[in-house]
Amino acid sequence: MAATIPVSSDTSRERSHARAGVVAEEWPIYAVLAASASIVIGLIWDISWHRTIGRDTFWSPPHVIEQIGAIVAGLSCGYVVLRTTFAGSPEDRSKSVRFWKFFQGPLGAWICIWGTIMMVTSAPFDNWWHNAYGLDVKIISPPHLVLASGMIAIELGAMYMALGAQNRAATESDRKRLAIIFAIAAAVIIEMVSIMITEDASFANTMHGSRFYIVTGMLMPFFLIAFARASRLSWPATRIAIVYMLITMISIWVLQLVPATPKLAPIYNPVTRMVPPAFPLLLFAPAVAIDILMKRKLVNDWILAPVVGFAFVAVMLAAHWYWAEFMLSPAARNFFFGVDHWDYSSRPGPWRYQYWNLDTDQDGTWSLIAFLERMLKAVIIAIVSSRLGLAWGRSMSRIKR
């Protein structure tokens, strides 16, 4: 019978102290990740609120959730900076960057603090803008740009904090856990990017026009490729894309259950429940191609970028062309897909089931030649986006502060 080797109390104490140190280091990452997620959830709800109810007051629940997320991120990162500066060990300071020649903290914490300042500043600016100019006609407006920059900064800061911890992890279990956190933070950023391009590249009505592929090719390869290169997970782009899709789909399912009615005229479409966002892009398809191609040992990034960029546009086209036809058909008009939900200010008409932004000749008829010419532009843009994403991903893979 094998003898049991007793573990000394000193060894157990050392392990518990080490574990306590890990928890003390990681809790701000979880706090900032929760703040980042609450911000993007609040934003989805906020857009739905505008589309369903109208802008009734600044103190609407979505606005409050967004600002609470910003404050939590700012306070958590402020604590990390103050602790590192005044009570941090030499090891803590070695994992930080200096600001104003005195204060020290992780790079991600500084980005979150800046984002908090931008978000809090945008609140009175947005309130004044609405009082002066009325409702926003578009998602993009000056105060919304300030707000969006702050949101993206907090989400990037959360990702960088998880990234630095992932790259510093001493054990495989810690590395895998932190890599999952990084993937979730990356998916939140993909969600944010998809929200910013809603008007050009979210609705199925846009998926037969080259503009859809130009806009998605400009942004999505950059982020997906960069995050895939920096991640320590297997199939990272695919996992990030799936988390992004789940965030959107859960939002669609939940919002459709919430009763709501418009409060601001004119009301052309008397909705009775919250208007959900569009069904998510099928990013898992090009993400699989990205993961497969990035596993190949190609000569260098200058060879990899054209291959991945072309593959992204080709797979997006293959995935979304017939998908668009299904989404505009009666078969998709159900709770699961959440399509055919429109703003209260939209006049119902046949445009809901037609394609927008089609590539046409001068006489207004659809042109295959015009479409192919502009799709070539989409491929070139996706190649440039891929090359920049590869460069950013390589730099992120070395971040430890």
C-alpha positions in Angstrom: 0.0 0.0 0.0 1.5 3.3 -1.1 2.3 5.7 1.7 0.7 9.1 1.8 3.2 12.0 1.8 2.0 14.6 4.2 2.0 18.2 3.0 3.6 20.6 5.4 1.5 23.5 6.8 4.1 25.9 5.4 3.6 24.6 1.9 -0.1 24.8 2.2 0.2 28.3 3.5 2.5 29.3 0.6 0.0 27.9 -1.9 -3.0 29.7 -0.3 -1.0 33.0 -0.3 0.0 32.5 -3.9 -3.7 31.8 -4.8 -4.8 34.8 -2.9 -2.3 36.9 -4.8 -3.7 35.6 -8.1 -7.2 36.5 -7.0 -6.1 40.0 -5.9 -4.5 40.5 -9.3 -7.4 39.2 -11.3 -10.5 40.7 -9.7 -10.1 44.1 -11.5 -10.0 42.2 -14.8 -13.3 40.5 -14.0 -14.8 43.9 -12.9 -13.7 45.7 -16.0 -14.9 42.8 -18.2 -18.3 43.0 -16.5 -18.3 46.7 -17.0 -17.4 46.3 -20.7 -20.2 43.8 -21.2 -22.8 46.0 -19.4 -21.8 48.9 -21.6 -22.4 47.0 -24.9 -25.6 45.4 -23.5 -26.8 48.9 -22.4 -26.0 50.2 -25.9 -28.0 47.5 -27.6 -30.9 48.3 -25.3 -30.4 52.0 -25.8 -30.7 51.7 -29.6 -33.8 49.5 -29.2 -35.2 52.1 -26.8 -34.8 54.9 -29.4 -36.4 52.7 -32.1 -39.3 51.6 -29.9 -40.1 54.4 -27.4 -38.1 57.4 -28.5 -35.9 59.6 -26.4 -37.9 60.5 -23.4 -35.2 61.3 -20.8 -31.5 61.0 -20.3 -32.1 58.9 -17.2 -33.5 56.0 -19.1 -32.4 52.5 -17.9 -30.1 51.9 -20.8 -28.2 55.1 -20.2 -27.9 54.4 -16.5 -26.5 50.9 -17.3 -23.9 52.4 -19.7 -22.8 55.1 -17.2 -22.6 52.6 -14.3 -20.4 50.4 -16.5 -18.1 53.3 -17.2 -17.9 54.3 -13.5 -17.2 50.7 -12.4 -14.4 50.4 -15.0 -13.0 53.8 -14.0 -13.1 53.1 -10.3 -11.6 49.6 -10.6 -8.8 50.8 -12.8 -8.2 53.9 -10.6 -7.8 51.6 -7.6 -5.3 49.4 -9.5 -3.3 52.5 -10.5 -3.2 53.9 -6.9 -2.4 50.6 -5.4 0.4 50.0 -7.9 1.8 53.5 -7.4 1.7 53.7 -3.6 1.6 50.1 -2.4 2.7 48.0 -5.3 5.6 45.6 -5.1 8.6 45.7 -7.5 6.9 42.9 -9.4 3.6 44.9 -9.7 5.5 47.9 -11.0 7.4 45.7 -13.5 4.0 44.9 -15.0 2.9 48.5 -15.3 3.5 51.6 -17.4 4.2 55.0 -16.0 2.0 58.1 -16.6 2.9 61.7 -15.7 6.3 60.4 -14.5 4.7 59.2 -11.2 1.5 57.1 -11.5 1.9 53.5 -12.5 -0.6 50.9 -13.7 -1.3 48.3 -16.4 -1.8 49.7 -20.0 -5.3 48.4 -20.1 -6.2 50.3 -16.9 -5.0 53.6 -18.4 -7.1 53.0 -21.5 -10.2 52.2 -19.3 -9.7 55.4 -17.3 -9.5 57.5 -20.5 -12.6 55.7 -21.8 -14.5 56.5 -18.5 -13.6 60.2 -18.8 -14.9 60.2 -22.4 -18.1 58.4 -21.6 -18.9 60.6 -18.6 -18.1 63.7 -20.7 -20.4 62.6 -23.5 -23.5 62.4 -21.2 -24.1 66.2 -20.8 -22.9 66.8 -24.4 -25.5 64.3 -25.7 -28.2 65.8 -23.5 -27.5 69.3 -24.9 -27.4 68.0 -28.4 -30.8 66.5 -28.2 -32.3 69.6 -26.6 -30.7 71.8 -29.3 -31.2 69.6 -32.4 -33.9 67.1 -31.5 -33.7 63.4 -32.3 -30.7 61.7 -34.0 -31.5 60.9 -37.6 -28.4 58.6 -37.7 -26.6 56.5 -35.1 -23.4 58.5 -35.8 -23.6 62.1 -34.3 -20.9 64.2 -32.6 -21.9 63.3 -29.0 -22.3 59.6 -30.0 -18.8 59.6 -31.5 -17.5 60.8 -28.1 -19.6 58.2 -26.4 -18.5 55.5 -28.8 -14.8 56.3 -28.4 -15.2 56.0 -24.6 -17.0 52.7 -24.9 -14.5 51.3 -27.3 -11.7 52.4 -25.0 -13.1 50.7 -22.0 -13.7 47.5 -24.1 -10.1 47.7 -25.4 -8.8 48.3 -21.9 -10.6 45.2 -20.6 -9.2 43.2 -23.4 -5.7 44.5 -22.8 -5.9 43.7 -19.1 -6.9 40.2 -19.9 -4.3 40.0 -22.6 -1.4 41.1 -20.4 -2.5 38.6 -17.7 -2.8 35.8 -20.3 0.7 36.5 -21.6 2.1 36.6 -18.0 0.4 33.4 -16.8 2.8 30.9 -15.3 0.6 27.8 -15.5 -1.4 26.3 -18.3 -4.6 26.3 -16.4 -4.2 30.1 -15.6 -3.3 30.7 -19.2 -6.4 28.9 -20.6 -8.7 30.7 -18.1 -7.3 34.1 -19.0 -7.4 33.3 -22.7 -11.1 32.6 -22.3 -11.6 36.0 -20.6 -9.6 37.6 -23.4 -11.8 35.9 -26.0 -15.0 37.2 -24.3 -13.6 40.7 -24.2 -12.6 40.5 -27.8 -16.2 39.3 -28.7 -17.6 42.4 -27.0 -15.4 44.6 -29.2 -16.7 42.7 -32.3 -20.2 43.3 -31.1 -19.4 47.0 -30.7 -18.0 47.2 -34.2 -21.1 45.5 -35.6 -23.3 48.0 -33.9 -21.3 50.9 -35.4 -21.9 49.5 -39.0 -25.6 48.7 -38.4 -26.8 51.1 -41.1 -24.6 49.7 -43.8 -24.0 46.1 -43.0 -26.4 44.5 -40.6 -29.8 44.1 -42.3 -30.3 41.2 -44.8 -31.6 43.9 -47.3 -28.0 45.1 -47.7 -26.3 41.7 -48.4 -26.7 41.7 -52.2 -24.8 45.0 -52.6 -21.0 45.4 -52.7 -21.2 48.0 -49.9 -22.0 45.3 -47.4 -18.7 43.5 -48.3 -16.7 46.7 -48.5 -17.7 47.8 -45.0 -17.3 44.3 -43.4 -14.0 43.7 -45.2 -12.7 47.0 -43.9 -13.3 46.3 -40.3 -13.9 42.6 -39.4 -10.7 41.0 -40.8 -8.7 43.6 -38.9 -10.2 42.7 -35.5 -10.7 39.0 -36.0 -7.2 38.3 -37.3 -5.6 40.5 -34.6 -7.5 38.8 -31.8 -6.8 35.3 -33.3 -3.1 36.0 -33.4 -3.0 37.3 -29.9 -5.1 34.5 -28.3 -3.7 31.4 -26.8 -6.9 29.3 -27.5 -7.4 26.9 -30.3 -9.7 28.1 -33.1 -9.7 31.6 -31.5 -11.4 33.6 -34.3 -14.2 31.0 -34.5 -14.8 31.0 -30.8 -14.8 34.8 -30.7 -17.2 35.0 -33.6 -19.6 32.5 -31.9 -19.6 34.5 -28.6 -20.4 37.7 -30.6 -23.3 35.9 -32.3 -24.6 34.6 -29.0 -24.5 38.1 -27.5 -26.6 39.5 -30.3 -29.0 36.5 -30.5 -29.7 36.6 -26.7 -30.4 40.3 -27.1 -32.9 39.6 -29.9 -34.7 37.0 -27.9 -34.9 39.0 -24.7 -35.9 42.4 -26.2 -38.8 40.8 -28.1 -40.4 39.8 -24.8 -40.4 43.4 -23.3 -43.6 45.3 -23.8 -43.2 48.9 -24.9 -45.0 51.6 -26.9 -43.8 54.8 -28.7 -44.0 58.0 -26.8 -42.8 60.4 -29.4 -44.6 61.5 -32.6 -44.9 60.8 -35.5 -45.8 57.2 -35.1 -46.2 55.3 -38.4 -45.5 51.8 -37.0 -47.3 51.3 -33.7 -45.0 48.7 -32.1 -46.0 47.0 -28.9 -42.6 45.4 -27.9 -39.0 46.5 -27.9 -37.5 46.5 -31.4 -34.6 44.0 -31.5 -31.3 44.4 -33.4 -30.8 42.7 -36.7 -29.7 39.0 -36.6 -25.9 38.8 -36.2 -23.6 38.5 -39.2 -22.5 34.9 -39.9 -18.9 35.7 -38.8 -18.2 32.1 -37.7 -17.9 31.1 -41.4 -15.0 33.5 -42.4 -13.6 33.0 -38.8 -13.2 29.3 -39.5 -11.3 30.1 -42.7 -9.1 32.6 -40.8 -8.2 30.0 -38.2 -7.4 27.4 -40.8 -5.3 29.7 -42.9 -3.4 31.1 -39.9 -2.4 27.6 -38.9 -0.6 27.2 -42.2 3.1 28.0 -42.2 3.1 30.5 -45.0 6.3 32.4 -45.9 5.4 35.6 -44.1 2.5 38.0 -43.3 2.8 39.7 -46.7 1.8 36.4 -48.3 -0.7 35.5 -45.6 -2.6 38.8 -45.8 -3.8 38.5 -49.4 -4.8 34.9 -48.9 -6.8 35.7 -45.7 -8.3 38.9 -47.1 -9.5 37.2 -50.3 -10.8 34.2 -48.3 -12.7 36.5 -45.9 -14.6 38.3 -48.7 -15.2 35.0 -50.6 -16.6 33.2 -47.6 -18.7 36.2 -46.5 -20.2 36.4 -50.0 -20.9 32.6 -50.0 -22.4 32.7 -46.5 -24.6 35.8 -46.8 -25.9 35.8 -50.4 -28.4 33.0 -50.0 -28.8 33.7 -46.3 -30.1 37.2 -47.2 -32.8 35.5 -49.4 -33.9 33.3 -46.5 -33.9 36.2 -44.0 -36.2 38.3 -46.3 -38.6 35.3 -46.8 -41.7 34.6 -44.6 -39.8 31.6 -43.1 -37.5 33.9 -41.1 -40.3 36.1 -39.7 -40.5 34.4 -36.3 -39.2 34.8 -32.7 -35.9 33.0 -33.3 -34.6 35.1 -36.1 -36.4 38.3 -35.0 -36.6 39.8 -38.5 -39.3 42.2 -39.8 -39.2 44.5 -36.7 -38.9 48.2 -37.6 -38.8 51.5 -35.9 -42.0 53.2 -34.8 -41.1 56.1 -37.1 -40.8 53.8 -40.2 -43.6 53.7 -42.7 -44.4 50.0 -43.5 -44.1 49.2 -47.1 -42.6 46.7 -49.7 -39.1 48.1 -49.0 -38.9 45.9 -46.0 -38.5 42.8 -48.2 -36.4 44.4 -51.0 -32.6 44.7 -51.4 -30.9 48.0 -50.7 -27.7 49.6 -51.9 -27.6 47.5 -55.1 -24.9 48.0 -57.7 -26.6 49.5 -60.7 -25.8 51.1 -64.1 -26.7 54.6 -65.0 -30.2 53.5 -66.0 -30.8 52.1 -62.5 -30.7 48.4 -63.3 -28.6 45.9 -61.4 -25.2 45.4 -63.1 -23.1 42.3 -62.6 -20.0 44.1 -63.9 -20.5 47.0 -61.5 -20.9 44.5 -58.7 -17.8 42.6 -59.6 -15.7 45.8 -60.0 -16.7 46.9 -56.5 -16.2 43.5 -55.0 -12.6 43.7 -56.3 -12.4 46.9 -54.2 -13.8 44.9 -51.2 -11.1 42.3 -51.6 -8.3 44.9 -51.8 -9.7 46.6 -48.7 -9.9 43.3 -46.9 -6.3 42.5 -47.7 -5.1 45.8 -46.3 -7.3 45.2 -43.2 -5.9 41.7 -42.8 -2.3 42.9 -43.0 -2.9 45.6 -40.4 -4.7 43.0 -38.2 -1.7 40.7 -38.5 0.7 43.4 -37.4 -1.5 44.5 -34.5 -2.0 40.9 -33.4 1.8 40.3 -33.4 2.3 43.3 -31.1 -0.5 42.3 -28.8 1.0 38.8 -28.4 4.0 40.4 -26.8 2.1 42.6 -24.3 2.7 41.8 -20.7 2.0 45.1 -18.9 
